[in-house]
Amino acid sequence: MLYLIGLGLGDARDITVKGLEIVRSCSRVYLEAYTSLLTVGKEVLEEFYGRELLIAEREMVEQEADEILKDAADNDVAFLVVGDPFGATTHSDLVLRAVKAGIQYHVVHNASILNAVGCCGLQLYNFGETVSIVFWTESWKPESFYDKIKRNRQTGVHTLCLLGLILQQRMTHQKKGRKIFEPPRFMSVSQAAEQLLEIIENRRDKGEELALTEETLCVGLARVGSKNQKIAVATVQQMVKMDLGDPLHSLIITGHMHPMEIEMLKLFAVDKSSFNKLITLDGSTYYS
C-alpha cells in the first residue's frame, strides 16, 4: 500500500493522528522536499515521528518513482507532503504510476495554503484560479501570472498567488574537492509586489486597460499555520515595503469584497485609510 500523507502547514505536530499512526507502521517513509516546507527541519520530524525519513527530491518523484513504489504492493510505504498531498500535480502522477503498477493507495488529507488563507477573512468560495509568481531573472521576465490575475479581477474573484521558491540546491562550483551549492531561495511578498508594479507600468505604457493598480488592496501572509504567522493588508505599492520575516510567504490580490470581508481585512490593515478609496458596486459589494 502506498500512503500519501499530508503534514499540514506548521510544525511536526500538525500531522493527523491517523497519519502519524500510519507513518510509525510503514516499512519506508519518504519526505517530499521540493514543493514546500514546514517551519521545522527533517531531524525534528524524525524525532517526533520516531522514524527515519528518506528525502524525495523532484528528480526522484518525477523520474525515479519506481524507487518509491518498490515493494509497495507487499509492504506499506508512506509519502509525506507538506500541506495536502494533492496540492501539487506531481503527486497525482505518483498515484497514477502506483495504480498502473497494481499498487493500492490511500490518502490522508490535511490543511493546505489553499484553504488556510481563509484566516485573513476573505471567503474561500470567492477565490478564482490560483497563480504562481516565479522569480524573474535579467533575461526572463514572464508576465503570464498577471494575465491570470486580470481574468480573476474581471470576474470579481480574489487571486491567491503562490510565491516562488527554489528548494533544490544547484551546485555552483567545487572548492578543495567539496561541492558548493547555492542556498534555497524564497520569494517574499515585497518581491512579488515589486514584480507586479513593473508589469503594471509596462501595461500602462502599452495603453492597456489595467487589471489592477498601485492602489489595489492585497494581502500578504507569512508562515500560515505556525505560531508566528503574520498577515498584512496593504496596497500593492505599500506591500513593496513590507517585511513579513521568514518564509513561506503568499500574496492575495483582492477582487470584489463583501462588507464582512472588509471588516476582517481591517484587522490586519497596515493603513486603514486605504479602505477609504474602495469603490462601491452596490450596497454589499466593494472593490479597489
C-alpha positions in Angstrom: 0.0 0.0 0.0 1.2 3.5 -0.9 0.1 6.1 1.7 0.1 9.8 0.7 0.0 11.7 4.0 -0.4 15.5 4.4 1.6 17.1 7.1 -0.3 20.4 7.4 1.4 23.8 7.4 3.1 24.5 10.8 5.4 22.0 12.5 5.8 18.3 13.3 2.6 18.2 15.4 0.3 19.2 12.6 0.2 15.7 11.2 -3.1 14.0 11.9 -3.4 11.2 14.4 -4.3 8.8 11.6 -1.3 10.0 9.6 1.1 9.5 12.5 -0.1 6.0 13.2 0.5 5.1 9.6 3.9 6.7 9.5 5.0 4.7 12.5 3.8 1.4 11.0 5.3 1.8 7.4 8.4 0.0 6.2 9.7 3.1 4.4 8.8 6.7 4.8 9.6 9.4 2.2 9.5 13.1 2.8 8.8 15.2 -0.4 11.3 18.0 -0.3 10.7 20.3 -3.3 7.1 21.8 -3.3 7.0 23.4 0.2 8.5 23.1 3.7 7.5 23.3 7.3 8.9 25.6 10.0 11.0 22.7 11.3 13.6 20.5 9.7 13.9 16.8 8.9 15.6 16.0 12.2 12.7 17.4 14.2 10.2 15.5 12.2 12.2 12.3 12.6 12.3 12.7 16.4 8.6 13.4 16.7 7.5 10.6 14.3 10.0 8.1 15.6 11.0 7.2 12.1 13.9 7.8 9.7 12.8 9.9 6.7 14.1 9.4 3.2 14.3 12.6 1.3 12.4 12.5 -2.1 13.5 15.3 -4.3 11.8 16.3 -7.6 14.0 14.1 -9.8 13.2 11.0 -7.7 9.5 11.6 -7.7 9.1 12.6 -11.4 11.8 10.3 -13.0 12.6 7.6 -10.5 9.1 6.9 -9.0 9.8 3.1 -9.2 12.2 3.5 -6.3 9.5 4.9 -4.1 7.0 2.3 -5.2 9.4 -0.6 -4.9 7.8 -3.4 -2.9 4.8 -1.2 -2.1 2.5 -4.0 -3.4 3.5 -6.1 -0.4 4.7 -3.5 2.1 3.4 -0.2 3.4 5.2 2.8 2.1 4.4 6.4 3.2 5.0 9.5 1.1 4.8 12.7 3.2 3.8 16.0 1.7 3.7 19.4 3.4 0.2 20.7 3.3 -2.2 18.4 1.5 -1.0 15.5 -0.8 -2.8 16.9 -3.8 -1.5 20.4 -3.5 0.8 19.7 -6.4 0.0 17.9 -9.7 3.2 15.8 -9.5 1.6 13.8 -6.6 -1.3 12.8 -8.9 1.3 11.4 -11.2 2.7 9.3 -8.4 -0.8 7.9 -7.8 -1.3 7.1 -11.4 2.0 5.2 -11.5 1.0 3.2 -8.5 -2.3 2.2 -9.9 -0.7 1.2 -13.2 1.7 -1.0 -11.2 -1.2 -2.6 -9.4 -0.4 -0.9 -6.1 -3.2 0.2 -3.8 -3.1 3.7 -2.4 -4.7 5.7 0.4 -4.7 9.4 1.1 -4.6 11.1 4.5 -5.6 14.8 3.9 -4.5 17.8 5.9 -4.7 21.6 5.8 -3.1 23.4 2.9 -2.4 27.0 2.0 -5.4 26.7 -0.4 -7.8 26.6 2.4 -5.8 28.1 5.3 -5.8 31.5 3.5 -9.3 32.0 4.9 -7.5 33.2 8.1 -7.3 36.7 6.6 -11.0 37.0 6.4 -11.6 36.6 2.6 -14.2 34.0 1.9 -12.9 30.9 0.2 -15.7 30.5 -2.3 -14.8 34.0 -3.6 -11.4 32.8 -4.9 -10.6 32.2 -8.5 -7.7 30.5 -10.2 -4.6 30.2 -8.1 -1.4 31.5 -9.8 2.3 31.1 -9.2 4.6 34.1 -9.3 8.1 32.9 -10.3 11.5 34.5 -9.7 12.5 36.8 -12.6 16.0 36.9 -14.0 17.7 39.6 -16.1 16.8 37.8 -19.3 13.5 36.1 -18.3 10.5 38.1 -17.0 7.3 36.3 -17.8 4.0 38.1 -17.2 1.6 35.3 -17.6 0.6 35.3 -13.9 -0.6 38.9 -14.3 -3.0 37.9 -17.1 -4.5 35.2 -14.8 -4.9 37.8 -12.1 -6.6 40.0 -14.7 -9.1 37.3 -15.6 -9.9 36.8 -11.9 -10.3 40.5 -11.3 -12.6 40.8 -14.3 -15.0 38.2 -12.8 -14.7 39.8 -9.3 -12.9 36.9 -7.5 -9.8 37.0 -5.3 -6.4 35.6 -6.5 -4.1 33.5 -4.3 -0.6 33.9 -5.5 1.9 31.2 -4.5 5.3 32.8 -4.5 8.5 31.4 -6.0 10.7 29.0 -4.0 13.7 27.1 -5.1 14.4 24.3 -2.5 16.6 22.1 -4.6 20.1 23.4 -4.5 22.2 23.7 -7.6 25.9 23.2 -7.5 27.8 26.4 -8.3 31.4 25.2 -8.1 33.8 23.0 -6.2 36.2 24.1 -3.6 39.1 21.9 -2.4 37.1 18.8 -3.5 33.9 19.9 -1.8 30.7 20.7 -3.8 29.4 24.2 -3.1 25.7 24.6 -3.6 23.7 27.8 -3.8 21.3 28.3 -0.9 17.5 27.8 -1.2 15.5 30.9 -2.3 12.1 32.0 -1.1 10.2 34.9 -2.7 8.8 37.5 -0.2 5.6 39.4 -0.6 7.7 42.5 -1.2 9.5 41.0 -4.1 6.2 39.7 -5.6 4.7 43.2 -5.3 7.8 44.7 -7.0 7.3 42.4 -10.0 3.6 43.3 -10.1 4.4 47.0 -10.1 6.8 46.6 -13.0 4.2 44.8 -15.0 1.6 47.4 -14.2 3.9 50.1 -15.5 4.7 48.0 -18.7 1.0 47.6 -19.4 0.2 51.2 -18.7 3.0 52.2 -21.2 1.3 50.0 -23.8 -2.0 51.8 -23.3 -3.7 48.7 -21.9 -6.7 48.8 -19.5 -5.2 47.8 -16.2 -6.4 44.8 -14.2 -5.0 46.3 -11.0 -3.1 49.4 -10.0 -0.6 50.5 -7.3 -3.7 51.2 -5.1 -5.3 47.8 -5.4 -5.7 46.1 -2.0 -3.7 42.9 -1.4 -3.0 40.6 1.5 0.5 39.4 2.5 0.7 36.2 4.5 3.7 34.6 6.1 4.2 31.2 7.8 0.4 30.4 7.8 -0.4 27.8 10.3 2.6 28.5 12.6 2.6 30.2 16.0 4.2 33.3 14.5 2.1 33.6 11.3 1.7 37.1 10.1 -0.9 38.9 7.9 -0.7 42.3 6.4 -3.3 44.1 4.3 -2.0 46.9 2.2 -2.0 48.4 -1.3 0.4 46.8 -3.9 2.6 49.9 -3.5 2.7 49.6 0.2 3.4 45.9 0.1 6.7 46.6 -1.6 8.0 48.0 1.7 6.5 45.2 3.9 8.9 42.8 5.7 6.9 39.8 6.9 10.0 37.9 8.0 10.9 34.3 7.4 9.3 32.2 4.6 6.9 30.9 3.4 5.0 33.9 2.0 1.8 34.1 -0.1 0.1 37.0 -1.6 -3.6 37.6 -2.3 -4.9 40.1 -4.8 -8.4 41.1 -3.8 -11.5 41.0 -6.1 -15.0 42.1 -5.1 -15.4 42.2 -1.4 -18.4 41.8 0.9 -18.7 44.2 3.9 -17.8 41.3 6.3 -14.7 40.6 4.3 -13.7 44.2 4.6 -14.2 44.3 8.3 -12.0 41.2 8.7 -9.3 42.7 6.5 -9.2 45.9 8.6 -8.0 43.8 11.5 -4.7 43.3 9.6 -4.6 46.7 7.8 -1.2 48.5 7.5 -3.1 51.7 6.9 -6.9 51.8 7.4 -7.2 54.9 5.2 -6.6 52.6 2.2 -10.1 51.4 2.7 -11.4 54.9 2.1 -10.6 54.6 -1.6 -12.8 51.5 -2.1 -15.3 51.7 -5.0 -18.9 50.7 -4.3 -20.6 48.5 -6.9 -23.8 48.1 -4.9 -24.8 48.1 -1.2 -22.9 44.9 -0.5 -20.0 44.8 -2.9 -16.8 46.8 -3.0 -13.5 46.6 -4.9 -10.2 48.5 -5.0 
